[in-house]
């Protein structure tokens, strides 16, 4: 028994779809009978719904069947749309892109059921697309890029088809590419965004207006700046470590367990001068200035020869390159080797260079050296003063060991010189004002007159400068052995200009201004921290004073009742009981204090970190101004200041 249903909807198509959905059938399994198309009443006051009856086709197993009626269908023939209708079936047409379909004069874009009463028009659409031009500037406006999409004309033709109940209209396309852009148009667009004509590439512009495919062209390009090259020092030394003959490594001036050496005449380094860069301009005409290059000042020591920017060792020894800001001091240290103990029999050791001692240092003895000090055994009630580093393989008992105390002197000298420099600048300004009132220029004044005016200024306005200047000159003389020649030269010039009453030939304003310039250069150079950092190393220390302007490393047995100070980091393996440990940066300790509550003070600055594997009662830590004392044993301590400046102990 066949099923059928009658439905009503706004359109015939909607009524058919609704009926098919209810019966759960496809278009091929039903007969469609349109009882009434959608419309309006006679006076147009009432909407009349479309009414459709859908009947399921009968299924027959009989071999002899009656001839079927011609099925409904639609086709395209010679560019025209043709349709035929069955008694109970109607064709369906589906338009596609590029095809314009009109049903009863209304454009149709969706799947549509054709009715016998419908008038149909179908036409392939011809489309024209204009060429597209986009101009982009990169981030620094150094390059202008033209992005060209050529235009095109799309000519479409309807394809002939066979009869289909459901026909999707297809059209063949013929695409003709065209590029109507002109050179004048592209140049005008570049001018509109401010591109300078002098940076345009006419060759690229011609390629852009002639291209027949999508492409990008760099149509304008500025002049890129050439960055300045800072001066540098190329190190030419490579060494083989004794324990690995096949491995070559560059010299490392911070490595204290391996000491490189050079032979007389060996090339140490080459100075590569700074190169000034060249400013650039972008396509909009904006100038890009380059930073001036940074220079470095090379100061070869007496044991180094400088020939055409190349630095050669004059003697056998250990090469040293000491950096302080842009100042590089290069010299070769001699080595003094003393295989026995340092005792009353051998006497004290004072040496400009490195010192190696094969034995111990006895009570009341001292060692002072400008380079590395290496002691293979112990120090007892001795004084060890190293400028660079001190390495003691054994222990330190009731001794004073310092590394880099000269840095304290230099810091003091820099601070004093800053005050002297401020007065020198004030004196220069005062002299200019005084002689301007007299209608004279300081450069043209006779030396004896200028000297009289300077003395009057010092007596009446800058009396405190005289004492400050004498103090600075005396300080330099007291530290003659520890200071470089430039400090001595500066002190001598200050003495000649402001102290020596008999020296008038140097009394002129240009001499004063040169003095101001030299003082300022010294402050700039010596205000920087020295590199590489110095290190004091030992296995154990008892009742001793240890100081380093770099790091301090106690390698194994710890320290007892010592005063330990380092401007950078401190690492102590073993116990740390009693005394104080003060660092400028980080402190790392194995064990502090004792079960008896021995007071042990540990301090660093606001940015430092204190790490203790095991802290006993009596351990007092301080970071910045924040303190904490441990009253019971605490494991794995990490202490630092948090964002609020409060002490955080993890």
C-alpha positions in Angstrom: 0.0 0.0 0.0 1.5 3.4 -1.0 1.6 6.4 1.2 0.7 9.9 0.3 0.5 13.3 2.0 -0.7 16.7 1.2 1.2 19.7 2.6 1.0 23.5 2.4 3.8 26.0 2.6 4.8 29.5 1.4 6.4 28.0 -1.8 6.0 24.8 -3.7 9.6 23.9 -2.9 9.1 24.3 0.8 5.9 22.2 0.7 7.7 19.4 -1.2 10.6 19.4 1.2 8.3 19.2 4.2 6.4 16.3 2.7 9.6 14.4 1.9 10.8 14.8 5.4 7.6 13.5 6.9 7.5 10.4 4.6 11.3 9.9 4.9 11.5 9.5 1.1 13.7 10.9 -1.6 12.6 12.7 -4.8 13.1 9.6 -6.9 10.7 7.6 -4.7 7.6 9.8 -5.0 5.2 11.4 -7.4 4.7 15.1 -7.0 1.3 16.7 -7.7 1.0 20.5 -7.3 -2.6 21.2 -6.5 -2.2 24.9 -6.1 0.8 27.2 -6.5 1.4 30.0 -4.0 -0.4 33.3 -4.7 -2.8 35.9 -3.5 -6.6 36.4 -3.6 -8.3 38.3 -6.3 -7.9 41.6 -4.5 -4.5 40.8 -3.1 -5.6 41.0 0.4 -5.0 37.4 1.4 -1.9 35.2 0.9 -2.7 31.8 -0.6 -0.3 28.9 0.4 1.0 26.5 -2.1 -0.5 23.0 -1.8 1.3 19.8 -2.9 0.4 16.2 -2.7 3.3 13.7 -2.5 2.5 10.0 -3.3 4.9 7.1 -2.8 5.6 5.2 -6.0 4.3 1.6 -6.2 6.8 -1.1 -6.1 6.0 -4.1 -8.4 7.7 -7.4 -8.8 5.9 -8.2 -12.0 8.1 -8.8 -15.0 5.6 -7.2 -17.3 5.3 -3.5 -16.6 3.4 -0.9 -18.3 5.5 1.6 -20.3 6.6 4.4 -18.0 5.7 7.9 -18.9 8.5 10.3 -20.0 10.1 11.5 -16.7 10.3 15.2 -15.9 13.6 16.8 -16.7 15.5 19.9 -17.5 18.5 20.5 -19.8 20.6 23.2 -21.5 20.7 23.2 -25.3 22.6 25.8 -27.3 22.7 28.2 -24.4 18.9 27.9 -23.6 17.2 26.2 -20.7 14.6 23.6 -21.6 12.2 21.7 -19.3 9.6 18.9 -19.5 7.1 17.7 -17.0 5.6 14.4 -16.1 2.1 13.8 -14.9 3.2 13.7 -11.3 6.8 14.9 -11.4 8.6 18.2 -11.8 12.2 18.9 -12.6 14.6 20.7 -10.2 17.3 23.2 -11.1 20.3 24.3 -9.1 22.2 27.5 -10.2 26.0 27.8 -9.7 28.5 30.6 -9.5 28.8 32.6 -12.7 25.3 31.8 -13.9 22.3 34.1 -13.6 18.9 32.2 -13.4 15.6 34.1 -13.6 12.3 32.3 -12.7 9.3 34.3 -13.6 11.6 37.4 -13.8 13.0 36.9 -10.2 16.7 36.0 -9.8 17.0 32.6 -8.2 20.1 31.5 -6.3 18.8 28.4 -4.5 17.6 24.9 -5.5 14.3 25.4 -7.2 11.4 23.2 -8.4 10.2 24.2 -11.9 6.5 24.3 -12.6 4.8 24.2 -16.0 3.6 27.7 -15.5 7.1 29.1 -14.8 9.0 31.2 -17.3 12.8 30.5 -17.3 15.8 32.5 -18.4 19.4 31.4 -17.8 22.5 33.3 -18.8 26.2 32.9 -18.2 27.8 36.0 -16.6 30.8 37.8 -18.0 32.9 39.3 -15.2 35.6 41.9 -15.2 38.0 42.5 -12.3 40.3 45.5 -12.1 44.0 45.3 -11.3 44.8 45.8 -7.6 47.8 47.8 -6.2 48.8 47.8 -2.5 52.0 49.6 -1.3 53.5 48.6 2.0 56.4 50.1 4.0 58.4 47.9 6.3 58.8 48.7 10.0 61.8 51.1 9.6 60.3 52.5 6.3 63.5 51.5 4.6 61.7 49.5 1.8 58.5 50.2 -0.1 56.9 47.1 -1.7 54.3 47.2 -4.4 51.9 44.2 -4.2 50.3 43.8 -7.7 47.3 41.6 -8.5 46.6 41.9 -12.3 43.0 42.4 -13.5 41.1 39.8 -15.5 38.1 39.3 -17.8 36.1 36.1 -17.2 34.0 35.0 -20.1 31.6 32.1 -19.3 29.6 29.8 -21.6 26.7 27.5 -20.6 27.5 23.8 -21.2 25.0 21.6 -23.1 23.6 18.8 -20.9 21.4 15.8 -21.2 17.9 15.6 -19.5 18.3 15.6 -15.8 15.5 15.7 -13.2 17.9 17.6 -10.9 20.3 19.8 -13.0 23.2 21.8 -11.6 23.9 24.4 -14.2 27.6 24.6 -15.1 29.5 27.1 -17.1 32.9 27.0 -18.8 35.2 29.9 -18.1 37.8 31.7 -20.2 40.1 34.0 -18.3 41.9 36.9 -20.0 44.5 38.6 -17.8 45.1 42.3 -18.1 47.2 44.9 -16.2 46.0 48.4 -16.7 48.4 49.9 -14.1 50.7 52.6 -15.4 54.0 54.0 -14.3 52.5 57.4 -13.6 49.8 55.8 -11.4 52.3 53.8 -9.4 54.7 56.8 -8.9 51.7 59.0 -7.9 50.8 56.4 -5.2 54.3 56.4 -3.9 54.4 60.2 -3.7 51.0 60.1 -1.9 52.6 58.2 1.1 55.7 60.5 1.0 58.2 58.3 -0.8 61.2 60.4 -2.1 61.6 60.1 -5.9 65.4 59.6 -5.6 64.9 56.3 -3.8 62.4 54.9 -6.4 63.5 52.0 -8.6 62.1 52.6 -12.1 63.1 49.2 -13.3 61.0 47.6 -10.5 58.1 50.0 -11.2 58.1 48.9 -14.9 58.1 45.3 -13.9 55.2 45.9 -11.6 53.0 47.6 -14.3 53.8 44.8 -16.8 53.4 41.8 -14.6 50.7 39.3 -15.7 50.6 37.4 -12.4 50.4 38.2 -8.7 53.8 39.4 -7.5 55.6 41.7 -5.1 58.2 44.3 -6.2 60.6 46.4 -4.1 59.8 49.8 -5.9 61.7 52.0 -3.5 64.6 51.4 -1.1 66.4 53.7 1.2 70.1 53.8 2.2 70.6 51.4 5.1 72.9 52.8 7.9 76.2 51.1 8.4 76.6 50.6 12.1 79.8 51.7 13.8 82.2 49.0 14.8 83.5 49.3 18.4 87.2 48.9 19.0 88.2 45.5 20.2 91.2 43.5 21.4 91.8 40.2 19.6 93.6 37.6 21.8 96.0 35.3 19.9 97.0 32.9 22.6 96.0 29.3 22.7 97.3 26.7 25.1 97.3 23.0 25.8 96.6 21.8 29.3 99.0 19.2 30.5 96.3 16.7 31.4 94.9 16.7 27.9 97.5 17.1 25.2 94.9 16.8 22.4 92.6 19.6 23.6 93.3 23.2 22.8 91.5 26.0 24.6 91.8 29.8 24.5 93.4 31.6 27.3 91.1 32.3 30.3 92.4 34.9 32.6 89.9 33.9 35.3 91.2 30.3 35.5 93.4 30.0 38.6 94.3 26.3 38.4 95.9 26.7 35.0 98.4 29.5 34.5 99.3 30.3 30.8 102.7 31.5 29.8 104.3 33.3 26.9 107.8 33.5 25.5 109.6 36.7 24.8 108.6 38.0 21.4 105.3 36.1 21.3 102.3 37.9 19.9 99.7 38.4 22.7 97.0 40.5 21.2 96.0 42.9 18.3 94.2 46.1 18.8 91.5 46.6 16.2 90.6 50.4 16.0 87.0 51.6 16.1 85.3 52.4 12.8 82.8 55.2 12.5 79.5 54.1 10.9 77.6 55.8 8.1 74.1 57.3 8.6 71.2 56.1 6.5 68.0 57.5 5.1 64.7 55.7 4.6 62.4 56.1 1.6 60.5 58.9 3.3 63.7 60.9 3.6 64.2 60.5 7.4 67.8 60.2 8.5 68.9 57.3 10.7 72.0 58.3 12.6 74.4 55.7 13.9 75.9 55.6 17.4 79.5 56.6 17.6 81.8 53.7 18.1 83.2 52.8 21.5 86.9 53.0 21.8 89.2 51.2 24.2 92.4 52.5 25.7 95.3 50.1 25.5 98.0 50.6 28.2 100.9 48.2 27.5 103.1 47.6 30.6 106.9 47.8 30.6 107.0 44.1 29.8 105.0 44.5 26.6 106.0 46.0 23.2 103.4 47.7 21.0 104.1 47.7 17.3 101.5 48.8 14.8 98.6 47.9 17.1 100.2 44.5 17.8 101.3 43.7 21.4 104.3 41.4 21.9 105.7 40.0 25.1 109.2 41.4 26.0 109.9 38.7 28.5 109.0 35.1 29.4 106.1 35.0 31.9 102.4 35.0 32.4 100.3 37.3 30.2 97.8 39.5 32.0 95.0 41.5 30.4 93.3 43.6 33.1 90.1 45.4 32.0 88.6 48.4 33.8 85.7 49.7 31.7 87.3 50.7 28.4 90.8 50.7 29.7 92.9 47.5 29.1 96.2 47.1 30.8 98.4 44.5 29.2 101.6 43.2 30.8 103.6 40.0 31.3 104.3 39.0 34.9 107.6 37.5 35.8 107.5 34.6 38.3 109.6 34.3 41.4 109.9 30.6 42.6 110.9 29.8 46.1 110.9 26.0 46.6 111.4 26.1 50.4 109.6 27.7 53.4 109.4 31.4 53.8 111.2 31.9 57.1 113.7 34.1 58.9 116.4 32.4 56.9 114.9 33.3 53.5 113.4 36.7 54.6 110.2 38.3 53.4 109.3 38.2 49.7 108.3 41.4 47.8 108.1 40.9 44.1 106.6 42.7 41.0 105.0 39.7 39.3 103.9 36.2 40.4 105.3 34.4 43.4 105.3 30.6 43.9 106.3 29.1 47.3 106.8 25.4 47.5 106.7 25.2 51.3 104.9 27.1 54.2 105.1 30.6 55.5 106.4 30.9 59.0 105.2 33.3 61.8 106.0 37.0 61.4 106.9 36.5 57.7 105.2 38.3 54.8 104.7 37.9 51.1 103.6 40.8 48.8 103.3 40.5 45.0 101.7 42.4 42.1 100.5 39.2 40.4 99.4 35.7 41.6 100.6 34.3 44.9 100.7 30.5 45.1 101.6 28.8 48.4 101.8 25.0 48.4 101.5 24.4 52.1 100.3 26.4 55.2 100.5 30.0 56.5 100.9 30.6 60.2 100.8 34.1 61.8 101.9 35.5 58.5 100.9 38.4 56.2 100.1 37.7 52.6 99.2 40.5 50.3 98.4 39.8 46.7 97.2 42.3 44.0 95.5 39.8 41.8 94.9 36.4 43.4 96.1 34.2 46.3 95.9 30.4 46.2 97.0 28.6 49.4 96.9 24.8 49.0 97.1 24.2 52.7 95.6 26.1 55.7 95.7 29.6 57.2 96.4 30.0 60.9 96.1 33.4 62.7 97.2 35.2 59.5 96.1 38.2 57.5 95.5 37.4 53.8 94.3 40.2 51.4 93.7 40.3 47.7 93.2 43.5 45.7 93.4 46.0 48.6 94.8 48.4 46.0 91.2 48.6 44.7 90.2 50.2 47.9 93.0 52.8 47.4 91.8 53.5 43.8 88.2 53.9 45.0 89.4 56.4 47.6 91.5 58.2 45.0 88.6 58.4 42.5 86.3 59.9 45.2 88.9 62.5 46.2 89.6 63.3 42.6 85.9 63.9 41.9 85.9 66.7 44.6 89.1 68.2 43.2 87.6 68.1 39.7 84.5 70.0 40.8 86.7 72.8 42.2 88.8 72.9 39.0 85.7 73.5 36.9 84.5 76.2 39.3 87.9 77.9 39.1 87.9 77.8 35.3 84.4 79.4 35.2 85.4 82.1 37.7 88.5 83.0 35.7 86.4 83.4 32.5 84.0 85.7 34.4 86.7 87.8 36.0 88.6 88.5 32.7 85.4 89.0 30.8 84.6 91.9 33.2 88.0 93.4 32.4 87.4 92.9 28.6 90.1 90.3 28.3 90.3 86.6 27.4 91.9 84.2 29.8 93.9 82.7 26.9 95.7 86.0 26.3 96.6 86.8 29.9 100.3 86.6 31.0 101.2 83.6 33.2 102.2 85.7 36.2 98.9 87.6 36.2 96.9 84.5 35.8 98.8 82.9 38.7 98.1 85.9 40.9 94.3 85.8 40.1 94.3 82.0 40.9 95.9 82.6 44.3 93.4 85.4 45.0 90.5 83.0 44.1 91.9 80.3 46.4 92.3 82.7 49.3 89.0 84.5 49.0 86.6 82.0 47.5 88.1 78.5 47.3 90.2 78.3 50.4 89.2 74.7 51.2 90.5 73.7 47.7 94.1 74.3 48.7 94.0 71.8 51.6 92.0 69.3 49.5 94.5 69.5 46.7 97.5 69.1 49.0 95.8 66.1 50.6 95.2 64.4 47.2 98.8 65.1 46.0 100.2 63.5 49.2 97.8 60.5 48.9 99.2 59.8 45.4 102.8 60.1 46.6 102.1 57.6 49.5 100.7 55.1 47.0 103.3 55.5 44.3 104.1 51.8 44.1 100.4 50.9 43.7 99.3 53.5 41.2 99.8 53.8 37.5 101.9 56.6 36.0 98.9 58.7 35.0 98.0 59.3 38.6 101.5 60.4 39.3 101.5 62.7 36.3 98.2 64.3 37.3 99.4 64.9 40.9 102.5 66.6 39.5 100.5 68.9 37.3 98.2 69.9 40.2 101.4 70.7 42.2 102.9 72.8 39.5 99.7 74.9 38.9 98.4 75.4 42.4 101.3 74.8 44.9 104.7 75.5 43.3 105.2 79.3 43.6 108.2 79.3 41.2 106.5 77.6 38.2 104.7 80.2 36.1 105.4 78.8 32.6 102.6 76.2 33.1 100.2 78.8 34.4 97.7 79.3 31.6 94.0 78.6 31.0 94.7 75.9 28.4 96.9 74.1 30.8 94.1 74.2 33.4 91.5 72.9 30.9 93.9 70.1 29.9 94.2 69.2 33.5 90.4 69.2 33.9 90.1 66.8 30.9 92.8 64.4 32.2 91.1 64.3 35.6 87.8 63.6 34.1 89.2 60.8 31.9 90.8 59.2 35.0 87.5 59.2 36.9 85.7 57.7 33.9 88.3 54.9 33.5 88.8 54.0 37.2 85.2 54.3 38.3 84.6 51.0 36.5 85.0 47.7 38.3 88.2 45.8 37.4 87.9 42.6 35.4 88.7 39.7 35.8 87.7 39.3 39.5 90.3 38.4 42.0 90.1 35.2 44.0 91.4 34.1 47.4 91.5 30.3 47.8 92.5 28.1 50.8 91.6 24.7 52.3 91.0 25.9 55.8 91.3 29.0 58.0 91.5 29.6 61.7 91.5 32.9 63.7 92.4 34.8 60.5 91.5 37.9 58.6 90.6 37.3 54.9 89.8 40.0 52.4 89.3 39.9 48.6 88.0 42.5 46.1 86.6 39.5 44.2 85.6 36.1 45.5 86.7 33.9 48.4 86.7 30.1 48.2 87.4 27.8 51.1 87.7 24.4 49.5 87.2 21.7 52.1 87.6 22.0 55.9 85.8 25.3 56.6 86.7 28.3 58.8 86.7 28.9 62.6 86.5 32.4 64.2 87.6 34.3 61.1 86.7 37.7 59.7 86.0 37.1 56.0 85.1 39.9 53.6 84.7 39.7 49.8 83.3 42.3 47.5 81.6 39.6 45.4 80.9 36.0 46.3 81.9 33.7 49.2 81.8 29.9 49.1 82.8 27.8 52.2 82.9 24.0 52.1 82.9 22.4 55.5 81.9 24.2 58.7 81.8 28.0 59.4 81.8 28.5 63.2 82.2 31.9 64.9 83.4 35.1 63.4 81.8 37.0 60.5 81.3 36.4 56.8 80.5 39.5 54.8 80.0 39.5 51.0 78.9 42.0 48.4 76.8 39.4 46.5 76.1 35.8 47.2 77.2 33.5 50.1 77.1 29.7 49.9 77.9 27.7 53.1 77.7 24.1 54.1 77.3 24.4 57.9 77.1 27.4 60.2 77.1 27.8 64.0 77.3 24.9 66.4 75.1 22.9 68.8 76.6 25.0 71.6 75.2 28.2 69.9 78.4 29.8 68.8 77.6 33.2 67.3 78.3 33.3 63.6 77.4 36.4 61.7 76.6 36.3 57.9 75.8 39.4 55.9 75.3 40.5 52.3 73.6 43.4 50.5 70.0 43.9 49.4 70.4 42.0 46.1 72.5 39.1 47.6 71.4 35.6 48.4 72.5 33.5 51.4 72.4 29.7 51.1 73.1 27.4 54.0 72.9 23.6 53.9 72.6 23.3 57.7 72.2 26.2 60.1 72.7 25.6 63.8 71.5 27.9 66.6 73.6 31.0 67.0 73.6 31.7 63.2 72.7 35.3 62.5 72.0 36.3 58.9 71.6 39.9 57.6 70.5 40.9 54.1 70.4 44.7 53.7 68.9 45.9 56.9 66.8 42.8 57.6 68.1 40.3 60.2 67.2 36.8 61.4 68.7 34.6 64.1 68.2 30.8 64.0 67.2 29.3 67.4 67.0 25.7 66.2 68.6 23.6 63.5 67.4 24.4 60.0 68.2 22.5 56.8 68.5 23.8 53.2 68.2 27.5 53.9 67.8 30.0 51.1 67.4 33.6 52.3 66.8 36.8 50.2 64.7 39.9 50.2 61.3 39.7 48.5 59.6 42.3 46.3 58.5 44.2 49.5 62.1 44.4 50.8 61.3 41.9 53.6 63.5 38.9 54.4 62.3 35.7 52.9 63.7 32.4 54.2 62.8 29.2 52.3 
